[in-house]
């Protein structure tokens, strides 16, 4: 008969994760590689935290993340075709269709037929959305002042330039992958 200690050890051994084969572990070759890895994690964490903080600002306005994301994209390029908007937002066409339905019911967007192709529907901001965009931009300006507190104008400019370069590099990588697919 097994003792309690033996049973506890067997349970612990059964629950322990399998050992990862050494061939599956990619070594970090240098301090520069480690720093590059850290930069990737920081970019991801900053993006996630910024979205979460902005969600909290939008909540009193009655706007969800998916809604403010669609409205923000349309404020930059109003009248997009739904398929293009879905691609930019990196979501499925069906998911976007439901979201646009809800935004349309709330009076923030409207669908209109394309002038050249009657099968195509374009999404436009409705007049009520412009007031909301004004409120969103005011909240974002205050939010940005808080987020960027302690950064000089020059540091903000440098950060903008560096992030824009990273975005261009990533866009090029994605385009290359898309061409190869």
Sine and cosine of phi, psi and omega as CSV:
sin_phi,cos_phi,sin_psi,cos_psi,sin_omega,cos_omega
0.00,0.00,0.72,-0.69,-0.04,-1.00
-0.97,0.22,0.57,-0.82,0.04,-1.00
-0.99,0.14,0.21,-0.98,0.03,-1.00
-0.87,0.49,-0.65,0.76,-0.01,-1.00
-0.88,0.47,-0.69,0.73,0.01,-1.00
-0.90,0.43,-0.68,0.73,0.03,-1.00
-0.89,0.45,-0.68,0.73,0.00,-1.00
-0.89,0.46,-0.67,0.75,0.02,-1.00
-0.90,0.43,-0.67,0.74,0.00,-1.00
-0.89,0.46,-0.67,0.74,0.03,-1.00
-0.89,0.45,-0.70,0.71,0.01,-1.00
-0.89,0.46,-0.67,0.74,0.02,-1.00
-0.90,0.44,-0.64,0.77,0.00,-1.00
-0.92,0.40,-0.54,0.84,-0.05,-1.00
-1.00,0.10,-0.27,0.96,-0.04,-1.00
-0.92,0.39,0.64,-0.77,0.01,-1.00
-0.93,0.38,0.46,-0.89,0.04,-1.00
-0.92,0.40,0.48,-0.88,0.03,-1.00
-0.95,0.32,0.71,-0.71,0.03,-1.00
-0.99,0.16,0.79,-0.62,0.01,-1.00
-0.89,0.46,0.61,-0.79,-0.05,-1.00
-0.87,0.49,-0.43,0.90,0.02,-1.00
-0.94,0.35,-0.33,0.94,-0.01,-1.00
-1.00,0.04,-0.21,0.98,-0.02,-1.00
-1.00,-0.03,0.83,-0.56,0.03,-1.00
-1.00,-0.10,0.88,-0.48,-0.04,-1.00
-0.95,0.30,0.50,-0.87,0.12,-0.99
-1.00,0.00,0.90,-0.44,-0.16,-0.99
-0.98,0.22,-0.46,0.89,-0.10,-1.00
-0.47,-0.88,0.16,-0.99,0.07,-1.00
-0.89,0.45,-0.55,0.83,0.02,-1.00
-0.91,0.42,-0.65,0.76,0.05,-1.00
-0.89,0.46,-0.67,0.74,0.01,-1.00
-0.90,0.44,-0.64,0.77,0.02,-1.00
-0.92,0.40,-0.66,0.75,0.02,-1.00
-0.88,0.47,-0.65,0.76,0.04,-1.00
-0.89,0.46,-0.68,0.73,0.02,-1.00
-0.88,0.47,-0.65,0.76,0.01,-1.00
-0.87,0.50,-0.69,0.73,0.02,-1.00
-0.87,0.50,-0.71,0.71,0.03,-1.00
-0.90,0.43,-0.65,0.76,0.00,-1.00
-0.90,0.44,-0.69,0.73,0.02,-1.00
-0.87,0.50,-0.70,0.71,0.01,-1.00
-0.89,0.46,-0.74,0.67,-0.02,-1.00
-0.90,0.45,-0.68,0.74,0.02,-1.00
-0.88,0.47,-0.69,0.72,0.01,-1.00
-0.88,0.47,-0.73,0.68,-0.01,-1.00
-0.89,0.46,-0.74,0.67,-0.02,-1.00
-0.91,0.42,-0.62,0.78,0.01,-1.00
-0.90,0.43,-0.68,0.73,0.04,-1.00
-0.88,0.48,-0.70,0.71,-0.01,-1.00
-0.89,0.46,-0.68,0.73,0.02,-1.00
-0.91,0.42,-0.65,0.76,0.01,-1.00
-0.93,0.37,-0.58,0.81,0.09,-1.00
-0.82,0.57,-0.68,0.73,-0.01,-1.00
-0.90,0.44,-0.57,0.82,0.05,-1.00
-0.93,0.36,-0.56,0.83,-0.06,-1.00
-0.99,0.15,-0.40,0.92,-0.08,-1.00
-0.81,0.58,-0.73,0.69,0.02,-1.00
-0.89,0.46,-0.37,0.93,0.04,-1.00
-0.99,0.11,-0.09,1.00,0.01,-1.00
0.98,0.22,0.47,0.88,-0.05,-1.00
-0.88,-0.48,0.78,-0.62,0.05,-1.00
-1.00,0.07,0.20,-0.98,0.02,-1.00
-0.84,0.54,-0.74,0.67,-0.04,-1.00
-0.89,0.46,-0.58,0.81,0.01,-1.00
-0.94,0.34,-0.74,0.67,-0.02,-1.00
-0.92,0.39,-0.47,0.88,0.02,-1.00
-0.93,0.38,-0.68,0.73,0.05,-1.00
-0.91,0.42,-0.74,0.67,-0.03,-1.00
-0.88,0.48,-0.67,0.74,0.02,-1.00
-0.88,0.48,-0.68,0.73,0.02,-1.00
-0.91,0.41,-0.66,0.75,0.01,-1.00
-0.93,0.37,-0.48,0.88,0.03,-1.00
-0.93,0.37,-0.39,0.92,0.05,-1.00
-1.00,0.03,-0.54,0.84,0.00,-1.00
-0.51,-0.86,1.00,0.07,-0.03,-1.00
-0.95,0.32,0.56,-0.83,0.08,-1.00
1.00,0.07,0.42,0.91,0.03,-1.00
-0.95,0.32,0.47,-0.88,0.14,-0.99
-0.95,0.30,0.60,-0.80,-0.06,-1.00
-0.84,0.55,-0.63,0.78,-0.01,-1.00
-0.91,0.42,-0.63,0.78,0.04,-1.00
-0.92,0.40,-0.66,0.75,0.02,-1.00
-0.89,0.45,-0.67,0.74,0.03,-1.00
-0.88,0.47,-0.65,0.76,0.01,-1.00
-0.90,0.43,-0.70,0.72,0.00,-1.00
-0.90,0.44,-0.58,0.81,0.00,-1.00
-0.99,0.11,-0.15,0.99,0.00,-1.00
0.87,0.49,0.71,0.70,0.07,-1.00
-0.74,-0.67,0.26,-0.97,0.00,-1.00
-0.95,0.32,0.42,-0.91,0.00,-1.00
-0.89,0.46,-0.60,0.80,-0.01,-1.00
-0.92,0.39,-0.71,0.71,0.02,-1.00
-0.88,0.48,-0.68,0.74,0.02,-1.00
-0.90,0.43,-0.64,0.77,0.01,-1.00
-0.84,0.55,-0.69,0.72,0.04,-1.00
-0.91,0.42,-0.63,0.77,0.01,-1.00
-0.91,0.42,-0.69,0.72,0.02,-1.00
-0.91,0.42,-0.60,0.80,0.08,-1.00
-0.83,0.55,-0.74,0.68,-0.02,-1.00
-0.92,0.39,-0.64,0.77,0.04,-1.00
-0.91,0.41,-0.60,0.80,0.03,-1.00
-0.92,0.39,-0.67,0.74,0.03,-1.00
-0.90,0.44,-0.53,0.85,0.03,-1.00
-0.98,0.19,-0.16,0.99,0.03,-1.00
1.00,0.08,0.30,0.95,-0.04,-1.00
-0.99,-0.13,-0.40,0.91,0.05,-1.00
-0.68,-0.73,0.28,-0.96,0.10,-0.99
-0.61,-0.79,0.57,-0.82,0.05,-1.00
-0.99,-0.11,0.66,-0.75,0.06,-1.00
-0.71,-0.71,0.54,-0.84,0.04,-1.00
-0.93,0.38,0.53,-0.85,0.06,-1.00
-0.94,0.35,0.60,-0.80,-0.03,-1.00
-0.92,0.40,-0.49,0.87,-0.08,-1.00
-0.98,-0.21,-0.45,0.89,-0.06,-1.00
-0.73,-0.68,0.96,-0.29,-0.10,-1.00
-0.91,0.41,-0.32,0.95,0.02,-1.00
-0.97,0.26,-0.36,0.93,-0.09,-1.00
-1.00,-0.04,0.70,-0.72,0.07,-1.00
-0.92,-0.40,0.74,-0.67,0.04,-1.00
-0.97,-0.23,0.49,-0.87,-0.02,-1.00
-0.95,-0.32,0.82,-0.57,-0.01,-1.00
-0.85,-0.53,0.48,-0.88,0.12,-0.99
-0.94,0.34,0.68,-0.73,0.09,-1.00
-1.00,0.09,0.34,-0.94,-0.02,-1.00
-0.80,0.61,-0.60,0.80,0.00,-1.00
-0.89,0.45,-0.44,0.90,-0.04,-1.00
-0.94,0.35,-0.47,0.88,-0.05,-1.00
-0.91,0.41,-0.60,0.80,0.09,-1.00
-0.90,0.44,-0.70,0.71,0.02,-1.00
-0.88,0.48,-0.67,0.74,0.02,-1.00
-0.88,0.48,-0.64,0.76,0.06,-1.00
-0.87,0.49,-0.70,0.72,0.04,-1.00
-0.91,0.42,-0.66,0.75,0.01,-1.00
-0.89,0.45,-0.68,0.73,-0.01,-1.00
-0.92,0.40,-0.63,0.77,0.04,-1.00
-0.90,0.44,-0.69,0.72,0.04,-1.00
-0.89,0.45,-0.63,0.77,0.00,-1.00
-0.92,0.40,-0.63,0.78,0.03,-1.00
-0.88,0.48,-0.71,0.71,0.04,-1.00
-0.90,0.44,-0.69,0.72,0.01,-1.00
-0.86,0.51,-0.73,0.69,-0.02,-1.00
-0.90,0.45,-0.62,0.78,0.04,-1.00
-0.87,0.49,-0.63,0.77,0.03,-1.00
-0.94,0.34,-0.72,0.69,-0.03,-1.00
-0.89,0.45,-0.62,0.79,-0.08,-1.00
-0.99,-0.15,0.27,0.96,0.02,-1.00
-0.83,0.56,0.73,-0.68,0.01,-1.00
1.00,-0.04,-0.11,0.99,0.05,-1.00
-1.00,-0.08,0.76,-0.65,0.08,-1.00
-0.95,0.31,0.22,-0.98,0.08,-1.00
-0.85,0.53,-0.66,0.75,0.00,-1.00
-0.90,0.43,-0.67,0.74,0.01,-1.00
-0.91,0.42,-0.63,0.78,0.05,-1.00
-0.90,0.44,-0.66,0.75,0.03,-1.00
-0.90,0.44,-0.71,0.71,0.03,-1.00
-0.88,0.48,-0.70,0.72,0.01,-1.00
-0.88,0.47,-0.69,0.72,0.03,-1.00
-0.87,0.50,-0.71,0.70,0.00,-1.00
-0.89,0.45,-0.69,0.72,-0.02,-1.00
-0.92,0.40,-0.70,0.72,0.00,-1.00
-0.92,0.39,-0.59,0.81,0.06,-1.00
-0.90,0.43,-0.62,0.79,0.04,-1.00
-0.92,0.40,-0.68,0.74,0.05,-1.00
-0.87,0.48,-0.68,0.73,0.02,-1.00
-0.88,0.47,-0.68,0.73,0.04,-1.00
-0.88,0.48,-0.70,0.71,0.01,-1.00
-0.87,0.49,-0.70,0.71,0.01,-1.00
-0.91,0.41,-0.63,0.78,0.05,-1.00
-0.88,0.47,-0.66,0.75,0.04,-1.00
-0.89,0.46,-0.68,0.73,0.01,-1.00
-0.88,0.47,-0.72,0.69,-0.01,-1.00
-0.89,0.45,-0.66,0.75,0.02,-1.00
-0.89,0.45,-0.65,0.76,0.02,-1.00
-0.90,0.44,-0.69,0.72,0.03,-1.00
-0.89,0.45,-0.63,0.77,0.00,-1.00
-0.91,0.42,-0.64,0.76,0.03,-1.00
-0.91,0.42,-0.58,0.82,-0.05,-1.00
-0.98,0.20,-0.32,0.95,-0.05,-1.00
-0.97,0.22,0.00,0.00,0.00,0.00
